[in-house]
Structures are given as C-alpha cells and as structure tokens.
C-alpha cells in the first residue's frame, strides 16, 4: 500500500485557517442565572414530587 502526502496551504500547524472571529464561533460562554434542577430533586413548582415525575415531562 502506497501513501501519498498532500500539502494544504490553508491549514498549518498551530494556526487557524480562519482569521475572522465571527466564523469561528462564539467567544463568550453561556452563564446561567439560576442553578439547574436535577431529575431526583424536588420539583420547583411546589408539588412535592420529584422533578422527573412532575414537570420534566
């Protein structure tokens, strides 16, 4: 089996092919204002049931 190597001028080591930050994705991470409700925690609606049996459906 013979392998061939190709050089790609757009992709170099440790260098992005994209110089425009708008196409590379968001630079800021999303920060939630409240804590996430676990499946086995009591439901925040006040019913007394676990979240998975109440409002997660």
C-alpha distance matrix in Angstrom:
0.0 3.8 6.6 10.0 13.3 16.4 19.9 22.4 25.9 27.6 25.9 26.5 26.7 29.9 31.2 31.8 31.0 34.4 37.6 39.9 40.9 41.9 38.4 37.0 39.2 42.5 43.5 46.2 45.8 48.0 51.0 52.9 56.7 57.2 55.5 53.3 55.0 53.2 53.1 55.4 57.9 61.2 61.1 62.4 64.5 67.0 66.8 66.2 63.1 59.6 57.6 55.1 58.0 59.9 58.5 54.7 54.8
3.8 0.0 3.8 6.7 10.1 13.2 16.7 19.5 22.9 24.8 23.4 23.9 24.4 27.8 28.8 29.6 28.6 32.1 35.2 37.7 38.9 40.1 36.6 35.4 37.9 41.2 42.0 45.0 44.8 47.2 50.3 52.4 56.2 56.9 55.5 53.5 55.3 53.8 53.9 56.4 58.7 61.9 61.7 62.8 65.0 67.5 67.6 67.0 64.1 60.6 58.4 56.0 59.1 60.8 59.2 55.4 55.6
6.6 3.8 0.0 3.8 6.7 9.9 13.3 16.0 19.4 21.2 19.7 20.1 20.6 24.0 25.0 25.8 24.9 28.5 31.4 34.0 35.2 36.5 33.1 31.7 34.3 37.6 38.3 41.3 41.3 43.8 46.8 49.1 52.8 53.7 52.3 50.4 52.5 51.1 51.3 53.9 56.0 59.3 59.0 60.0 62.2 64.8 65.0 64.4 61.6 58.1 55.8 53.6 56.8 58.3 56.6 52.9 53.2
10.0 6.7 3.8 0.0 3.8 6.6 10.1 12.9 16.2 18.3 17.2 17.8 18.9 22.4 23.0 23.7 22.5 26.1 28.9 31.6 33.1 34.4 31.0 29.9 32.8 36.2 36.9 40.1 40.4 43.0 46.2 48.6 52.3 53.4 52.3 50.5 52.8 51.6 52.0 54.7 56.7 59.8 59.4 60.1 62.3 65.1 65.4 65.0 62.3 58.8 56.4 54.3 57.5 58.9 56.9 53.3 53.7
13.3 10.1 6.7 3.8 0.0 3.8 6.7 9.8 12.9 15.1 13.8 14.1 15.2 18.9 19.4 20.4 19.3 23.0 25.7 28.5 30.0 31.5 28.4 27.1 30.1 33.5 33.9 37.2 37.7 40.5 43.7 46.2 49.9 51.2 50.2 48.7 51.1 50.1 50.8 53.5 55.2 58.4 57.9 58.5 60.8 63.5 64.1 63.7 61.2 57.6 55.1 53.3 56.6 57.8 55.7 52.1 52.8
16.4 13.2 9.9 6.6 3.8 0.0 3.8 6.4 9.7 11.9 11.3 12.2 14.2 17.7 17.5 18.1 16.5 20.1 22.8 25.5 27.3 28.8 25.6 24.7 27.9 31.3 31.9 35.4 36.1 38.9 42.2 44.9 48.5 50.0 49.2 47.8 50.3 49.6 50.4 53.3 54.8 57.9 57.2 57.6 59.7 62.6 63.3 63.1 60.6 57.2 54.5 52.8 56.1 57.1 54.8 51.3 51.9
19.9 16.7 13.3 10.1 6.7 3.8 0.0 3.8 6.3 9.0 8.6 9.1 11.6 15.1 14.6 15.4 13.9 17.5 19.8 22.8 24.8 26.5 23.6 22.8 26.2 29.5 29.8 33.4 34.4 37.4 40.7 43.5 47.0 48.8 48.2 47.0 49.8 49.3 50.3 53.2 54.6 57.6 56.8 57.0 59.2 62.1 63.0 62.9 60.6 57.2 54.4 52.9 56.3 57.1 54.6 51.3 52.1
22.4 19.5 16.0 12.9 9.8 6.4 3.8 0.0 3.8 5.5 5.7 7.6 10.8 13.8 12.5 12.6 10.5 14.1 16.5 19.3 21.4 22.9 20.0 19.4 22.8 26.2 26.7 30.3 31.6 34.5 37.8 40.7 44.1 46.0 45.7 44.5 47.3 47.1 48.1 51.2 52.4 55.2 54.3 54.3 56.4 59.5 60.4 60.5 58.2 54.9 52.0 50.6 54.0 54.6 52.0 48.7 49.5
25.9 22.9 19.4 16.2 12.9 9.7 6.3 3.8 0.0 3.8 5.7 7.0 10.7 13.3 11.3 11.6 9.3 12.6 14.4 17.5 19.9 21.7 19.2 18.8 22.5 25.7 25.9 29.7 31.3 34.4 37.7 40.7 44.0 46.2 46.1 45.2 48.2 48.2 49.5 52.6 53.5 56.3 55.3 55.1 57.2 60.3 61.4 61.6 59.5 56.2 53.2 52.1 55.6 55.9 53.2 50.0 51.0
27.6 24.8 21.2 18.3 15.1 11.9 9.0 5.5 3.8 0.0 3.8 6.5 10.2 11.9 9.3 8.5 5.7 9.0 11.2 14.0 16.3 18.0 15.4 15.0 18.7 22.0 22.4 26.1 27.8 30.7 34.1 37.2 40.4 42.6 42.6 41.8 44.8 45.0 46.3 49.4 50.3 53.0 51.9 51.5 53.6 56.7 57.9 58.2 56.2 53.0 49.8 48.9 52.3 52.5 49.7 46.6 47.6
25.9 23.4 19.7 17.2 13.8 11.3 8.6 5.7 5.7 3.8 0.0 3.8 6.9 8.8 7.1 6.9 5.6 9.4 11.9 14.8 16.4 18.4 15.8 14.5 18.0 21.1 21.3 24.9 26.2 29.3 32.5 35.6 39.0 40.9 40.7 39.8 42.8 42.7 44.1 47.1 48.0 50.8 50.0 49.8 52.0 55.0 56.2 56.2 54.2 50.8 47.9 46.9 50.4 50.8 48.1 44.9 46.1
26.5 23.9 20.1 17.8 14.1 12.2 9.1 7.6 7.0 6.5 3.8 0.0 3.8 6.4 5.5 7.5 7.8 11.3 12.9 16.3 17.7 20.2 18.1 16.3 19.8 22.5 22.0 25.6 26.9 30.3 33.3 36.4 39.8 41.7 41.4 40.7 43.8 43.7 45.3 48.0 48.9 51.8 51.2 51.0 53.4 56.3 57.6 57.4 55.5 52.1 49.2 48.3 51.9 52.4 49.8 46.7 48.0
26.7 24.4 20.6 18.9 15.2 14.2 11.6 10.8 10.7 10.2 6.9 3.8 0.0 3.8 5.4 8.3 10.0 13.1 14.6 17.9 18.6 21.4 19.5 17.1 20.1 22.5 21.6 24.9 26.0 29.4 32.1 35.3 38.7 40.5 39.9 39.3 42.4 42.1 43.8 46.4 47.2 50.3 49.9 49.7 52.4 55.1 56.4 56.0 54.1 50.6 48.0 47.1 50.8 51.4 49.0 45.8 47.4
29.9 27.8 24.0 22.4 18.9 17.7 15.1 13.8 13.3 11.9 8.8 6.4 3.8 0.0 3.8 6.8 9.8 12.0 13.0 16.1 16.1 19.2 17.8 15.0 17.8 19.7 18.5 21.6 22.7 26.3 28.9 32.2 35.4 37.3 36.8 36.4 39.7 39.5 41.5 44.0 44.6 47.7 47.3 46.9 49.7 52.3 53.8 53.4 51.7 48.2 45.5 44.9 48.7 49.1 46.7 43.6 45.4
31.2 28.8 25.0 23.0 19.4 17.5 14.6 12.5 11.3 9.3 7.1 5.5 5.4 3.8 0.0 3.8 6.5 8.6 9.4 12.7 13.4 16.5 15.0 12.8 16.0 18.2 17.1 20.6 22.2 25.7 28.6 31.9 35.1 37.3 37.1 36.8 40.1 40.3 42.2 44.9 45.4 48.3 47.6 47.1 49.6 52.4 54.0 53.9 52.2 48.9 46.0 45.4 49.1 49.3 46.6 43.7 45.4
31.8 29.6 25.8 23.7 20.4 18.1 15.4 12.6 11.6 8.5 6.9 7.5 8.3 6.8 3.8 0.0 3.8 5.2 7.0 9.8 10.4 13.1 11.3 9.2 12.7 15.2 14.8 18.4 20.1 23.4 26.5 29.8 32.9 35.2 35.2 34.7 38.0 38.3 40.2 43.1 43.6 46.3 45.4 44.8 47.2 50.1 51.6 51.7 50.0 46.8 43.7 43.2 46.8 46.8 44.0 41.1 42.7
31.0 28.6 24.9 22.5 19.3 16.5 13.9 10.5 9.3 5.7 5.6 7.8 10.0 9.8 6.5 3.8 0.0 3.8 6.6 9.2 10.9 12.9 10.6 9.6 13.4 16.4 16.7 20.4 22.2 25.2 28.6 31.7 34.9 37.2 37.3 36.7 39.9 40.2 41.9 45.0 45.5 48.1 47.0 46.5 48.6 51.7 53.1 53.4 51.6 48.4 45.2 44.5 48.0 48.0 45.1 42.2 43.5
34.4 32.1 28.5 26.1 23.0 20.1 17.5 14.1 12.6 9.0 9.4 11.3 13.1 12.0 8.6 5.2 3.8 0.0 3.8 5.6 7.4 9.3 7.3 6.9 10.7 13.6 13.9 17.7 19.9 22.8 26.2 29.3 32.4 34.9 35.4 34.9 38.2 38.9 40.6 43.8 44.1 46.5 45.2 44.4 46.4 49.6 51.2 51.6 49.9 46.9 43.7 43.2 46.6 46.4 43.3 40.6 41.9
37.6 35.2 31.4 28.9 25.7 22.8 19.8 16.5 14.4 11.2 11.9 12.9 14.6 13.0 9.4 7.0 6.6 3.8 0.0 3.8 6.3 9.0 8.6 8.5 11.9 14.0 13.6 17.4 20.1 23.2 26.3 29.7 32.4 35.2 36.0 35.9 39.3 40.3 42.3 45.4 45.4 47.7 46.4 45.3 47.4 50.5 52.3 52.8 51.4 48.5 45.2 45.0 48.5 48.0 44.8 42.3 43.8
39.9 37.7 34.0 31.6 28.5 25.5 22.8 19.3 17.5 14.0 14.8 16.3 17.9 16.1 12.7 9.8 9.2 5.6 3.8 0.0 3.8 5.5 6.1 7.1 9.9 11.7 11.9 15.5 18.4 21.1 24.3 27.5 30.1 33.0 34.1 34.0 37.5 38.7 40.7 43.9 43.7 45.8 44.3 43.0 44.9 48.2 50.0 50.7 49.4 46.6 43.2 43.2 46.5 45.8 42.5 40.2 41.6
40.9 38.9 35.2 33.1 30.0 27.3 24.8 21.4 19.9 16.3 16.4 17.7 18.6 16.1 13.4 10.4 10.9 7.4 6.3 3.8 0.0 3.8 5.5 5.2 7.0 8.1 8.1 11.7 14.6 17.3 20.5 23.8 26.4 29.3 30.3 30.4 33.9 35.2 37.3 40.4 40.2 42.3 40.8 39.5 41.5 44.6 46.6 47.2 46.0 43.2 39.8 39.9 43.3 42.6 39.3 37.0 38.7
41.9 40.1 36.5 34.4 31.5 28.8 26.5 22.9 21.7 18.0 18.4 20.2 21.4 19.2 16.5 13.1 12.9 9.3 9.0 5.5 3.8 0.0 3.8 5.6 6.2 7.4 8.9 11.9 14.7 16.7 20.1 23.0 25.6 28.4 29.7 29.6 32.9 34.4 36.3 39.6 39.3 41.2 39.4 38.1 39.8 43.1 45.0 45.9 44.6 42.0 38.5 38.5 41.7 40.8 37.4 35.2 36.7
38.4 36.6 33.1 31.0 28.4 25.6 23.6 20.0 19.2 15.4 15.8 18.1 19.5 17.8 15.0 11.3 10.6 7.3 8.6 6.1 5.5 3.8 0.0 3.8 5.6 8.6 10.6 13.8 15.9 18.0 21.6 24.3 27.2 29.8 30.7 30.1 33.3 34.4 36.0 39.4 39.5 41.5 39.8 38.8 40.6 43.9 45.4 46.3 44.7 42.0 38.5 38.1 41.4 40.7 37.4 35.0 36.2
37.0 35.4 31.7 29.9 27.1 24.7 22.8 19.4 18.8 15.0 14.5 16.3 17.1 15.0 12.8 9.2 9.6 6.9 8.5 7.1 5.2 5.6 3.8 0.0 3.8 7.0 8.4 11.9 13.6 16.2 19.7 22.7 25.8 28.2 28.7 28.2 31.5 32.3 34.1 37.3 37.5 39.8 38.4 37.5 39.5 42.7 44.3 44.8 43.2 40.3 36.9 36.6 40.0 39.6 36.5 33.9 35.3
39.2 37.9 34.3 32.8 30.1 27.9 26.2 22.8 22.5 18.7 18.0 19.8 20.1 17.8 16.0 12.7 13.4 10.7 11.9 9.9 7.0 6.2 5.6 3.8 0.0 3.8 6.5 9.2 10.6 12.7 16.4 19.1 22.2 24.6 25.3 24.7 28.0 29.0 30.8 34.1 34.2 36.3 34.8 33.8 35.8 39.0 40.6 41.2 39.7 36.9 33.5 33.3 36.7 36.1 32.9 30.4 32.0
42.5 41.2 37.6 36.2 33.5 31.3 29.5 26.2 25.7 22.0 21.1 22.5 22.5 19.7 18.2 15.2 16.4 13.6 14.0 11.7 8.1 7.4 8.6 7.0 3.8 0.0 3.8 5.6 7.4 9.6 13.1 16.0 18.9 21.6 22.5 22.4 25.8 27.3 29.4 32.6 32.2 34.2 32.7 31.4 33.5 36.6 38.5 39.1 37.9 35.2 31.8 32.0 35.4 34.6 31.3 29.1 31.0
43.5 42.0 38.3 36.9 33.9 31.9 29.8 26.7 25.9 22.4 21.3 22.0 21.6 18.5 17.1 14.8 16.7 13.9 13.6 11.9 8.1 8.9 10.6 8.4 6.5 3.8 0.0 3.8 6.7 9.8 12.7 16.2 18.9 21.7 22.6 22.9 26.6 28.0 30.5 33.4 32.8 35.0 33.7 32.3 34.6 37.6 39.7 40.1 39.1 36.3 33.1 33.5 37.0 36.2 33.1 31.0 33.2
46.2 45.0 41.3 40.1 37.2 35.4 33.4 30.3 29.7 26.1 24.9 25.6 24.9 21.6 20.6 18.4 20.4 17.7 17.4 15.5 11.7 11.9 13.8 11.9 9.2 5.6 3.8 0.0 3.8 6.6 9.1 12.6 15.1 18.0 19.2 19.8 23.6 25.3 28.0 30.7 29.9 31.8 30.6 29.0 31.4 34.2 36.5 36.9 36.1 33.4 30.3 31.1 34.5 33.5 30.4 28.6 31.0
45.8 44.8 41.3 40.4 37.7 36.1 34.4 31.6 31.3 27.8 26.2 26.9 26.0 22.7 22.2 20.1 22.2 19.9 20.1 18.4 14.6 14.7 15.9 13.6 10.6 7.4 6.7 3.8 0.0 3.8 6.4 9.8 12.9 15.3 15.9 16.3 20.1 21.6 24.3 27.0 26.3 28.4 27.3 25.9 28.5 31.2 33.4 33.6 32.7 29.9 26.8 27.6 31.1 30.3 27.3 25.3 27.9
48.0 47.2 43.8 43.0 40.5 38.9 37.4 34.5 34.4 30.7 29.3 30.3 29.4 26.3 25.7 23.4 25.2 22.8 23.2 21.1 17.3 16.7 18.0 16.2 12.7 9.6 9.8 6.6 3.8 0.0 3.8 6.5 9.7 12.1 13.1 13.4 17.1 19.0 21.7 24.5 23.6 25.4 24.0 22.5 24.9 27.7 29.9 30.3 29.5 26.9 23.7 24.7 28.0 27.0 23.9 22.1 24.8
51.0 50.3 46.8 46.2 43.7 42.2 40.7 37.8 37.7 34.1 32.5 33.3 32.1 28.9 28.6 26.5 28.6 26.2 26.3 24.3 20.5 20.1 21.6 19.7 16.4 13.1 12.7 9.1 6.4 3.8 0.0 3.8 6.5 9.0 10.2 11.5 15.3 17.5 20.6 23.1 21.6 23.3 22.1 20.3 23.0 25.5 28.0 28.2 27.8 25.4 22.4 23.8 27.1 25.9 23.0 21.7 24.7
52.9 52.4 49.1 48.6 46.2 44.9 43.5 40.7 40.7 37.2 35.6 36.4 35.3 32.2 31.9 29.8 31.7 29.3 29.7 27.5 23.8 23.0 24.3 22.7 19.1 16.0 16.2 12.6 9.8 6.5 3.8 0.0 3.8 5.5 7.1 8.4 12.0 14.7 17.7 20.1 18.4 19.8 18.5 16.5 19.2 21.7 24.2 24.6 24.2 22.0 19.0 20.7 23.8 22.4 19.5 18.5 21.7
56.7 56.2 52.8 52.3 49.9 48.5 47.0 44.1 44.0 40.4 39.0 39.8 38.7 35.4 35.1 32.9 34.9 32.4 32.4 30.1 26.4 25.6 27.2 25.8 22.2 18.9 18.9 15.1 12.9 9.7 6.5 3.8 0.0 3.8 7.0 9.5 12.6 15.8 19.0 20.9 18.6 19.4 18.0 15.4 17.9 20.2 23.1 23.6 23.9 22.1 19.3 21.7 24.4 22.6 19.8 19.5 22.8
57.2 56.9 53.7 53.4 51.2 50.0 48.8 46.0 46.2 42.6 40.9 41.7 40.5 37.3 37.3 35.2 37.2 34.9 35.2 33.0 29.3 28.4 29.8 28.2 24.6 21.6 21.7 18.0 15.3 12.1 9.0 5.5 3.8 0.0 3.8 6.6 9.2 12.5 15.7 17.4 14.9 15.6 14.4 12.0 14.8 16.9 19.8 20.0 20.3 18.5 15.9 18.5 21.2 19.4 17.0 16.8 20.3
55.5 55.5 52.3 52.3 50.2 49.2 48.2 45.7 46.1 42.6 40.7 41.4 39.9 36.8 37.1 35.2 37.3 35.4 36.0 34.1 30.3 29.7 30.7 28.7 25.3 22.5 22.6 19.2 15.9 13.1 10.2 7.1 7.0 3.8 0.0 3.8 6.5 9.3 12.8 14.3 12.0 13.4 12.9 11.3 14.7 16.4 18.9 18.5 18.5 16.2 13.9 16.2 19.2 18.1 16.1 15.5 19.2
53.3 53.5 50.4 50.5 48.7 47.8 47.0 44.5 45.2 41.8 39.8 40.7 39.3 36.4 36.8 34.7 36.7 34.9 35.9 34.0 30.4 29.6 30.1 28.2 24.7 22.4 22.9 19.8 16.3 13.4 11.5 8.4 9.5 6.6 3.8 0.0 3.8 6.4 9.6 11.7 10.2 12.0 11.3 10.6 13.9 15.9 17.8 17.4 16.6 13.9 11.2 13.0 16.3 15.5 13.5 12.2 15.9
55.0 55.3 52.5 52.8 51.1 50.3 49.8 47.3 48.2 44.8 42.8 43.8 42.4 39.7 40.1 38.0 39.9 38.2 39.3 37.5 33.9 32.9 33.3 31.5 28.0 25.8 26.6 23.6 20.1 17.1 15.3 12.0 12.6 9.2 6.5 3.8 0.0 3.8 6.6 8.5 6.7 8.4 7.8 8.0 11.3 13.0 14.4 13.8 12.8 10.1 7.6 9.8 12.8 12.1 10.7 9.8 13.6
53.2 53.8 51.1 51.6 50.1 49.6 49.3 47.1 48.2 45.0 42.7 43.7 42.1 39.5 40.3 38.3 40.2 38.9 40.3 38.7 35.2 34.4 34.4 32.3 29.0 27.3 28.0 25.3 21.6 19.0 17.5 14.7 15.8 12.5 9.3 6.4 3.8 0.0 3.8 5.5 5.3 8.4 8.9 10.5 13.5 14.8 15.4 14.1 12.5 9.0 7.2 8.3 11.7 12.2 11.6 10.0 13.5
53.1 53.9 51.3 52.0 50.8 50.4 50.3 48.1 49.5 46.3 44.1 45.3 43.8 41.5 42.2 40.2 41.9 40.6 42.3 40.7 37.3 36.3 36.0 34.1 30.8 29.4 30.5 28.0 24.3 21.7 20.6 17.7 19.0 15.7 12.8 9.6 6.6 3.8 0.0 3.8 5.7 8.2 8.6 11.3 13.6 14.7 14.4 13.2 10.6 6.9 5.3 4.9 8.5 9.8 9.9 7.9 10.9
55.4 56.4 53.9 54.7 53.5 53.3 53.2 51.2 52.6 49.4 47.1 48.0 46.4 44.0 44.9 43.1 45.0 43.8 45.4 43.9 40.4 39.6 39.4 37.3 34.1 32.6 33.4 30.7 27.0 24.5 23.1 20.1 20.9 17.4 14.3 11.7 8.5 5.5 3.8 0.0 3.8 6.7 8.6 11.7 14.1 14.2 13.7 11.5 9.2 5.5 6.2 6.5 8.9 10.6 11.8 10.7 13.5
57.9 58.7 56.0 56.7 55.2 54.8 54.6 52.4 53.5 50.3 48.0 48.9 47.2 44.6 45.4 43.6 45.5 44.1 45.4 43.7 40.2 39.3 39.5 37.5 34.2 32.2 32.8 29.9 26.3 23.6 21.6 18.4 18.6 14.9 12.0 10.2 6.7 5.3 5.7 3.8 0.0 3.8 6.3 8.7 11.6 11.5 11.8 9.6 8.5 5.5 6.0 8.3 10.3 10.7 11.5 11.3 14.6
61.2 61.9 59.3 59.8 58.4 57.9 57.6 55.2 56.3 53.0 50.8 51.8 50.3 47.7 48.3 46.3 48.1 46.5 47.7 45.8 42.3 41.2 41.5 39.8 36.3 34.2 35.0 31.8 28.4 25.4 23.3 19.8 19.4 15.6 13.4 12.0 8.4 8.4 8.2 6.7 3.8 0.0 3.8 6.4 8.7 7.9 8.2 6.0 5.8 4.4 5.6 8.8 9.6 9.0 10.3 11.3 14.3
61.1 61.7 59.0 59.4 57.9 57.2 56.8 54.3 55.3 51.9 50.0 51.2 49.9 47.3 47.6 45.4 47.0 45.2 46.4 44.3 40.8 39.4 39.8 38.4 34.8 32.7 33.7 30.6 27.3 24.0 22.1 18.5 18.0 14.4 12.9 11.3 7.8 8.9 8.6 8.6 6.3 3.8 0.0 3.8 5.4 6.1 6.6 6.4 6.0 5.4 4.3 8.1 8.6 6.8 7.1 8.9 11.9
62.4 62.8 60.0 60.1 58.5 57.6 57.0 54.3 55.1 51.5 49.8 51.0 49.7 46.9 47.1 44.8 46.5 44.4 45.3 43.0 39.5 38.1 38.8 37.5 33.8 31.4 32.3 29.0 25.9 22.5 20.3 16.5 15.4 12.0 11.3 10.6 8.0 10.5 11.3 11.7 8.7 6.4 3.8 0.0 3.8 5.4 7.8 8.5 9.3 9.1 7.6 11.4 12.2 9.7 8.8 10.8 14.0
64.5 65.0 62.2 62.3 60.8 59.7 59.2 56.4 57.2 53.6 52.0 53.4 52.4 49.7 49.6 47.2 48.6 46.4 47.4 44.9 41.5 39.8 40.6 39.5 35.8 33.5 34.6 31.4 28.5 24.9 23.0 19.2 17.9 14.8 14.7 13.9 11.3 13.5 13.6 14.1 11.6 8.7 5.4 3.8 0.0 3.8 5.8 8.2 9.1 10.2 8.9 12.2 12.0 8.7 7.9 11.1 13.4
67.0 67.5 64.8 65.1 63.5 62.6 62.1 59.5 60.3 56.7 55.0 56.3 55.1 52.3 52.4 50.1 51.7 49.6 50.5 48.2 44.6 43.1 43.9 42.7 39.0 36.6 37.6 34.2 31.2 27.7 25.5 21.7 20.2 16.9 16.4 15.9 13.0 14.8 14.7 14.2 11.5 7.9 6.1 5.4 3.8 0.0 3.8 5.5 8.0 10.0 10.0 13.5 12.8 10.0 10.5 13.6 15.9
66.8 67.6 65.0 65.4 64.1 63.3 63.0 60.4 61.4 57.9 56.2 57.6 56.4 53.8 54.0 51.6 53.1 51.2 52.3 50.0 46.6 45.0 45.4 44.3 40.6 38.5 39.7 36.5 33.4 29.9 28.0 24.2 23.1 19.8 18.9 17.8 14.4 15.4 14.4 13.7 11.8 8.2 6.6 7.8 5.8 3.8 0.0 3.8 5.5 8.6 9.4 12.1 10.4 7.9 9.6 12.8 14.4
66.2 67.0 64.4 65.0 63.7 63.1 62.9 60.5 61.6 58.2 56.2 57.4 56.0 53.4 53.9 51.7 53.4 51.6 52.8 50.7 47.2 45.9 46.3 44.8 41.2 39.1 40.1 36.9 33.6 30.3 28.2 24.6 23.6 20.0 18.5 17.4 13.8 14.1 13.2 11.5 9.6 6.0 6.4 8.5 8.2 5.5 3.8 0.0 3.8 6.7 8.8 11.6 10.2 8.9 11.2 13.7 15.6
63.1 64.1 61.6 62.3 61.2 60.6 60.6 58.2 59.5 56.2 54.2 55.5 54.1 51.7 52.2 50.0 51.6 49.9 51.4 49.4 46.0 44.6 44.7 43.2 39.7 37.9 39.1 36.1 32.7 29.5 27.8 24.2 23.9 20.3 18.5 16.6 12.8 12.5 10.6 9.2 8.5 5.8 6.0 9.3 9.1 8.0 5.5 3.8 0.0 3.8 6.3 8.2 6.5 6.1 9.1 11.0 12.6
59.6 60.6 58.1 58.8 57.6 57.2 57.2 54.9 56.2 53.0 50.8 52.1 50.6 48.2 48.9 46.8 48.4 46.9 48.5 46.6 43.2 42.0 42.0 40.3 36.9 35.2 36.3 33.4 29.9 26.9 25.4 22.0 22.1 18.5 16.2 13.9 10.1 9.0 6.9 5.5 5.5 4.4 5.4 9.1 10.2 10.0 8.6 6.7 3.8 0.0 3.8 5.5 5.5 6.3 8.6 9.3 11.5
57.6 58.4 55.8 56.4 55.1 54.5 54.4 52.0 53.2 49.8 47.9 49.2 48.0 45.5 46.0 43.7 45.2 43.7 45.2 43.2 39.8 38.5 38.5 36.9 33.5 31.8 33.1 30.3 26.8 23.7 22.4 19.0 19.3 15.9 13.9 11.2 7.6 7.2 5.3 6.2 6.0 5.6 4.3 7.6 8.9 10.0 9.4 8.8 6.3 3.8 0.0 3.8 5.5 5.1 5.8 5.9 8.9
55.1 56.0 53.6 54.3 53.3 52.8 52.9 50.6 52.1 48.9 46.9 48.3 47.1 44.9 45.4 43.2 44.5 43.2 45.0 43.2 39.9 38.5 38.1 36.6 33.3 32.0 33.5 31.1 27.6 24.7 23.8 20.7 21.7 18.5 16.2 13.0 9.8 8.3 4.9 6.5 8.3 8.8 8.1 11.4 12.2 13.5 12.1 11.6 8.2 5.5 3.8 0.0 3.8 5.7 6.7 5.2 7.1
58.0 59.1 56.8 57.5 56.6 56.1 56.3 54.0 55.6 52.3 50.4 51.9 50.8 48.7 49.1 46.8 48.0 46.6 48.5 46.5 43.3 41.7 41.4 40.0 36.7 35.4 37.0 34.5 31.1 28.0 27.1 23.8 24.4 21.2 19.2 16.3 12.8 11.7 8.5 8.9 10.3 9.6 8.6 12.2 12.0 12.8 10.4 10.2 6.5 5.5 5.5 3.8 0.0 3.8 6.8 6.8 7.3
59.9 60.8 58.3 58.9 57.8 57.1 57.1 54.6 55.9 52.5 50.8 52.4 51.4 49.1 49.3 46.8 48.0 46.4 48.0 45.8 42.6 40.8 40.7 39.6 36.1 34.6 36.2 33.5 30.3 27.0 25.9 22.4 22.6 19.4 18.1 15.5 12.1 12.2 9.8 10.6 10.7 9.0 6.8 9.7 8.7 10.0 7.9 8.9 6.1 6.3 5.1 5.7 3.8 0.0 3.8 5.9 6.8
58.5 59.2 56.6 56.9 55.7 54.8 54.6 52.0 53.2 49.7 48.1 49.8 49.0 46.7 46.6 44.0 45.1 43.3 44.8 42.5 39.3 37.4 37.4 36.5 32.9 31.3 33.1 30.4 27.3 23.9 23.0 19.5 19.8 17.0 16.1 13.5 10.7 11.6 9.9 11.8 11.5 10.3 7.1 8.8 7.9 10.5 9.6 11.2 9.1 8.6 5.8 6.7 6.8 3.8 0.0 3.8 5.5
54.7 55.4 52.9 53.3 52.1 51.3 51.3 48.7 50.0 46.6 44.9 46.7 45.8 43.6 43.7 41.1 42.2 40.6 42.3 40.2 37.0 35.2 35.0 33.9 30.4 29.1 31.0 28.6 25.3 22.1 21.7 18.5 19.5 16.8 15.5 12.2 9.8 10.0 7.9 10.7 11.3 11.3 8.9 10.8 11.1 13.6 12.8 13.7 11.0 9.3 5.9 5.2 6.8 5.9 3.8 0.0 3.8
54.8 55.6 53.2 53.7 52.8 51.9 52.1 49.5 51.0 47.6 46.1 48.0 47.4 45.4 45.4 42.7 43.5 41.9 43.8 41.6 38.7 36.7 36.2 35.3 32.0 31.0 33.2 31.0 27.9 24.8 24.7 21.7 22.8 20.3 19.2 15.9 13.6 13.5 10.9 13.5 14.6 14.3 11.9 14.0 13.4 15.9 14.4 15.6 12.6 11.5 8.9 7.1 7.3 6.8 5.5 3.8 0.0
